[in-house]
Amino acid sequence: MYKLTCRDIGIDCDFVVENSEKKIICDSFNLHTTAKHNRVIPMRKVLGTIEKKNKEQHNERKTNNIDESETLKLEKWSLGRRHFS
C-alpha cells in the first residue's frame, strides 16, 4: 500500500491519498493539486516521492526486525545462563 500527502511534495496541505497502485495515486494527486493548488506536479516527481517514502518505510521495518531478533537472542542467552548458574 502506498501513501502520499501534499506535505511530502512540499505543499502545506493535509490531503492524503492511499492506494496499492502508483498510477491511481498519481492521477488522484494531480487532480487534487490542479483543483486546489492550481499546480501540476510532474509524474516523475510524484513517483520519485512515492519510491523514496517506500524505501524509508522498508528500512524502518528492516531495522525493527533486527532489533526484535537481537532482543530475542539476548533473552534466549539470558535464559540459558540462568540454567547453568
C-alpha positions as CSV (number, residue, x, y, z in Angstrom):
1,M,0.0,0.0,0.0
2,Y,1.4,3.4,-1.0
3,K,0.5,6.7,0.7
4,L,1.3,10.2,-0.5
5,T,0.5,13.6,1.1
6,C,0.8,17.1,-0.2
7,R,3.4,17.8,2.6
8,D,5.6,15.0,1.0
9,I,5.8,17.1,-2.1
10,G,6.3,20.4,-0.2
11,I,2.8,21.8,-0.2
12,D,1.3,23.0,3.1
13,C,-1.9,20.9,2.9
14,D,-3.4,17.9,4.8
15,F,-4.5,16.0,1.6
16,V,-3.7,12.2,1.8
17,V,-4.1,9.6,-0.9
18,E,-3.6,5.9,-0.3
19,N,-3.7,3.0,-2.8
20,S,-1.9,-0.1,-3.9
21,E,-1.3,1.2,-7.4
22,K,1.1,4.1,-8.1
23,K,-0.8,5.2,-11.2
24,I,-4.0,5.8,-9.3
25,I,-2.1,7.7,-6.6
26,C,-0.5,9.9,-9.3
27,D,-3.9,10.6,-11.0
28,S,-5.7,11.4,-7.7
29,F,-2.8,13.5,-6.5
30,N,-2.7,15.6,-9.7
31,L,-6.4,16.0,-9.8
32,H,-6.2,17.4,-6.2
33,T,-3.2,19.7,-6.8
34,T,-4.7,21.0,-10.0
35,A,-8.1,21.8,-8.5
36,K,-7.0,23.1,-5.0
37,H,-3.5,24.5,-5.6
38,N,-3.5,25.4,-9.3
39,R,-0.4,23.3,-9.8
40,V,0.5,20.3,-11.9
41,I,3.1,18.2,-10.3
42,P,5.2,16.2,-12.8
43,M,4.5,12.4,-12.6
44,R,8.3,11.8,-12.3
45,K,8.4,13.8,-9.0
46,V,5.3,12.1,-7.6
47,L,6.7,8.6,-8.4
48,G,10.1,9.6,-7.0
49,T,8.5,10.7,-3.8
50,I,6.5,7.5,-3.5
51,E,9.6,5.4,-4.1
52,K,11.6,7.4,-1.5
53,K,8.8,7.0,1.1
54,N,8.5,3.3,0.3
55,K,12.3,2.8,0.8
56,E,12.2,4.7,4.1
57,Q,9.3,2.6,5.4
58,H,11.1,-0.6,4.3
59,N,14.3,0.4,6.1
60,E,12.3,1.2,9.2
61,R,10.7,-2.3,9.1
62,K,14.1,-3.9,8.5
63,T,15.6,-2.1,11.5
64,N,12.7,-3.1,13.7
65,N,13.1,-6.7,12.7
66,I,16.8,-6.7,13.5
67,D,16.1,-5.1,16.9
68,E,13.5,-7.7,17.7
69,S,15.8,-10.5,16.6
70,E,18.7,-9.2,18.7
71,T,16.4,-8.9,21.7
72,L,15.2,-12.4,21.2
73,K,18.8,-13.7,21.1
74,L,19.6,-11.8,24.3
75,E,16.5,-13.2,26.0
76,K,17.5,-16.8,25.0
77,W,21.1,-16.2,26.1
78,S,19.9,-14.9,29.5
79,L,17.5,-17.9,29.9
80,G,20.4,-20.3,29.1
81,R,22.7,-18.5,31.5
82,R,20.3,-18.9,34.3
83,H,20.1,-22.6,33.9
84,F,23.8,-23.1,34.0
85,S,24.5,-20.8,37.0
